[in-house]
Amino acid sequence: MLTAPADVRLALDLVGIFAFAISGGLVGLRTRLDLFGVAVLAWVTGLGGGIMRDVLLGQTPPAGISNPVFVVTALAAGLVVLAAHPVLVDPTRPRARLRTGLISRAVKYLDAVGLGVFSVSGAMLALSLDAPALARVVVGVVTAVGGGMLRDVLVGQVPEVLRREVYAVPALLGATAVVVAERLDAPTSLVVWGAVLGVIAVRVSAIVLDLHVPTPQKAGDRP
């Protein structure tokens, strides 16, 4: 049976929280939220997926509202975004407008990191609680995409996971890798870090190559 030290899962959670929280804070800046709004969006994005995970697994109260380390990590990421605000402003543009292109790219790559670590850590937690194999995969995916979905809904846009972006597929692969490795009794370190890097690589490749999930053709479209 695949087992991993609790500190490995904790490290994955902290990396995922920080990466997702920064992406949430950046989206808050891009949508012109105030300081409180940026902090809230950073917290929701960094911890939302983990809260969903804990609720699904019956782990209450969720760590996202009860673990001070997690909460401080998310809020610290929000402060990092605010500190980087001068770098994200283009002084050559009228009224010093934000570098929205830079922010959008940063959000995509930070999301890739969050997808990698959360899909694996979510599946690992479900595994440690002896959840069924399907539940482990579902929990891993929900942990990975949940925060980003909440972030996008709060700023009034269709969540990336529901658009053509190759977003949930890498998370599905990462969570599935943990389940398969447990069945094969594979080495823990190889599975954890290999799965994380694999998810990140797939997502980054999709960003760089502009790959999308096929969508149904509309009536009248040519094949």
C-alpha positions as CSV (number, residue, x, y, z in Angstrom):
1,M,0.0,0.0,0.0
2,L,1.2,3.5,-0.9
3,T,2.0,5.5,2.2
4,A,3.6,8.9,2.4
5,P,4.9,10.8,5.5
6,A,2.5,13.4,6.7
7,D,5.1,16.1,6.3
8,V,5.3,15.4,2.5
9,R,1.6,15.9,2.2
10,L,1.9,19.1,4.3
11,A,4.6,20.4,2.0
12,L,2.5,19.7,-1.0
13,D,-0.5,21.5,0.6
14,L,1.5,24.6,1.5
15,V,3.0,24.9,-2.0
16,G,-0.4,24.5,-3.6
17,I,-2.0,27.0,-1.2
18,F,0.7,29.6,-1.9
19,A,0.6,29.2,-5.7
20,F,-3.2,29.2,-6.0
21,A,-3.5,32.1,-3.5
22,I,-1.1,34.2,-5.5
23,S,-3.1,33.5,-8.7
24,G,-6.2,34.6,-6.8
25,G,-4.6,37.8,-5.7
26,L,-3.4,38.5,-9.2
27,V,-6.9,38.0,-10.6
28,G,-8.2,40.4,-7.8
29,L,-5.8,43.0,-9.0
30,R,-6.7,42.5,-12.7
31,T,-10.4,42.9,-11.9
32,R,-9.7,46.1,-9.8
33,L,-10.7,44.7,-6.4
34,D,-9.8,46.7,-3.3
35,L,-7.2,45.5,-0.8
36,F,-9.8,43.4,1.2
37,G,-11.1,41.9,-2.1
38,V,-7.6,40.9,-3.1
39,A,-7.1,39.2,0.3
40,V,-10.4,37.4,0.2
41,L,-9.8,36.2,-3.4
42,A,-6.3,34.9,-2.4
43,W,-7.8,33.1,0.6
44,V,-10.7,31.5,-1.4
45,T,-8.4,30.4,-4.3
46,G,-5.7,29.0,-2.0
47,L,-8.0,27.2,0.4
48,G,-11.3,26.6,-1.5
49,G,-10.2,23.3,-3.0
50,G,-8.9,22.0,0.3
51,I,-12.2,22.9,2.1
52,M,-14.2,21.1,-0.6
53,R,-11.9,18.1,-0.2
54,D,-12.3,18.0,3.6
55,V,-16.1,18.3,3.4
56,L,-16.2,15.4,0.9
57,L,-14.1,13.3,3.2
58,G,-15.9,14.2,6.3
59,Q,-12.9,16.0,7.8
60,T,-14.5,18.8,9.8
61,P,-13.9,21.5,10.6
62,P,-12.0,21.9,7.3
63,A,-8.3,22.7,7.6
64,G,-8.8,25.8,5.5
65,I,-10.6,27.5,8.4
66,S,-9.1,25.7,11.3
67,N,-5.4,25.4,10.5
68,P,-3.7,28.7,11.2
69,V,-0.6,27.7,9.1
70,F,-2.8,27.3,6.0
71,V,-4.7,30.5,6.6
72,V,-1.5,32.5,7.2
73,T,0.1,31.0,4.0
74,A,-2.9,32.1,1.9
75,L,-2.9,35.6,3.4
76,A,0.9,35.9,3.0
77,A,0.5,35.2,-0.7
78,G,-2.0,38.0,-0.9
79,L,0.5,40.4,0.7
80,V,3.1,39.2,-1.8
81,V,0.8,40.2,-4.7
82,L,0.2,43.6,-3.1
83,A,4.0,44.1,-2.7
84,A,4.5,43.2,-6.3
85,H,1.9,45.7,-7.5
86,P,4.5,48.3,-8.7
87,V,6.1,45.6,-10.9
88,L,2.7,44.8,-12.4
89,V,2.0,48.4,-13.4
90,D,3.2,49.7,-16.8
91,P,4.2,53.4,-16.1
92,T,4.4,54.1,-19.9
93,R,0.7,53.5,-20.4
94,P,-1.9,56.2,-19.8
95,R,-2.9,56.3,-16.1
96,A,-0.3,53.6,-15.4
97,R,-2.5,50.7,-16.4
98,L,-1.8,47.1,-15.2
99,R,0.2,44.7,-17.3
100,T,-2.9,42.5,-17.8
101,G,-1.1,40.2,-20.3
102,L,1.7,39.5,-17.8
103,I,-0.9,38.9,-15.0
104,S,-2.9,36.5,-17.1
105,R,0.1,34.4,-18.0
106,A,1.3,34.3,-14.4
107,V,-2.1,33.1,-13.3
108,K,-2.0,30.2,-15.8
109,Y,1.4,29.0,-14.7
110,L,0.7,29.4,-11.0
111,D,-2.5,27.4,-11.6
112,A,-0.4,24.7,-13.2
113,V,1.7,24.3,-10.1
114,G,-1.5,24.3,-7.9
115,L,-3.1,21.6,-10.1
116,G,0.0,19.4,-9.8
117,V,0.4,19.5,-6.0
118,F,-3.3,19.6,-5.1
119,S,-4.4,16.7,-7.3
120,V,-1.8,14.5,-5.8
121,S,-2.1,15.6,-2.2
122,G,-5.9,15.4,-2.3
123,A,-5.7,11.8,-3.6
124,M,-3.1,11.0,-1.0
125,L,-5.4,12.3,1.8
126,A,-8.3,10.2,0.5
127,L,-6.0,7.2,0.3
128,S,-4.9,7.7,3.9
129,L,-8.5,7.6,5.0
130,D,-9.2,4.4,3.0
131,A,-11.6,6.0,0.7
132,P,-12.7,3.9,-2.4
133,A,-10.5,4.3,-5.5
134,L,-13.1,6.3,-7.4
135,A,-13.5,8.7,-4.5
136,R,-9.7,9.2,-4.3
137,V,-9.7,10.3,-8.0
138,V,-12.7,12.6,-7.5
139,V,-11.3,14.1,-4.4
140,G,-7.9,14.7,-6.0
141,V,-9.6,16.5,-9.0
142,V,-11.9,18.6,-6.8
143,T,-9.0,19.6,-4.6
144,A,-7.1,20.8,-7.7
145,V,-9.8,22.7,-9.5
146,G,-12.1,23.8,-6.6
147,G,-10.2,27.0,-5.6
148,G,-9.8,28.2,-9.2
149,M,-13.6,27.6,-9.9
150,L,-14.6,29.6,-6.8
151,R,-12.1,32.4,-7.8
152,D,-13.6,32.7,-11.3
153,V,-17.2,32.6,-10.1
154,L,-16.5,35.4,-7.6
155,V,-15.1,37.7,-10.4
156,G,-17.9,36.9,-12.7
157,Q,-16.3,34.7,-15.4
158,V,-16.9,31.2,-16.6
159,P,-14.4,28.9,-14.6
160,E,-11.5,27.8,-16.7
161,V,-12.3,24.1,-16.0
162,L,-15.6,24.5,-17.8
163,R,-14.0,26.1,-20.9
164,R,-11.9,24.6,-23.6
165,E,-8.7,24.9,-21.5
166,V,-6.8,21.6,-20.8
167,Y,-7.3,22.1,-17.1
168,A,-9.0,19.3,-15.3
169,V,-7.5,16.6,-17.5
170,P,-4.0,16.9,-16.0
171,A,-5.5,16.9,-12.5
172,L,-7.3,13.7,-13.3
173,L,-4.1,12.1,-14.5
174,G,-2.3,13.1,-11.3
175,A,-5.0,11.7,-9.0
176,T,-5.3,8.5,-11.1
177,A,-1.5,8.0,-10.9
178,V,-1.7,8.0,-7.1
179,V,-4.5,5.3,-7.2
180,V,-2.7,3.1,-9.7
181,A,0.6,3.4,-7.7
182,E,-1.2,2.3,-4.6
183,R,-2.5,-0.8,-6.4
184,L,1.0,-1.5,-7.7
185,D,2.7,-0.7,-4.3
186,A,5.0,1.7,-6.1
187,P,7.7,3.7,-4.3
188,T,6.2,6.7,-2.5
189,S,8.8,9.4,-3.5
190,L,8.7,8.4,-7.2
191,V,4.9,8.5,-7.3
192,V,4.4,11.7,-5.5
193,W,7.0,13.9,-7.2
194,G,6.7,12.2,-10.6
195,A,2.9,12.7,-10.5
196,V,3.2,16.3,-9.5
197,L,5.8,17.1,-12.2
198,G,3.8,15.2,-14.7
199,V,0.6,17.2,-14.1
200,I,2.6,20.5,-14.2
201,A,4.3,19.4,-17.5
202,V,1.0,18.5,-19.1
203,R,-0.7,21.7,-18.1
204,V,2.3,23.9,-19.1
205,S,2.6,22.1,-22.4
206,A,-1.1,22.9,-23.1
207,I,-0.5,26.5,-22.3
208,V,2.6,26.9,-24.5
209,L,1.2,24.9,-27.4
210,D,-2.3,26.5,-27.0
211,L,-4.0,23.1,-26.8
212,H,-7.7,22.9,-26.1
213,V,-10.3,20.2,-25.3
214,P,-12.6,19.6,-28.4
215,T,-16.0,21.2,-28.2
216,P,-19.3,20.2,-29.9
217,Q,-19.8,21.8,-33.3
218,K,-22.6,24.3,-33.5
219,A,-25.3,23.8,-36.1
220,G,-24.1,25.1,-39.5
221,D,-20.4,24.8,-38.7
222,R,-18.4,23.0,-41.2
223,P,-16.6,19.8,-40.1
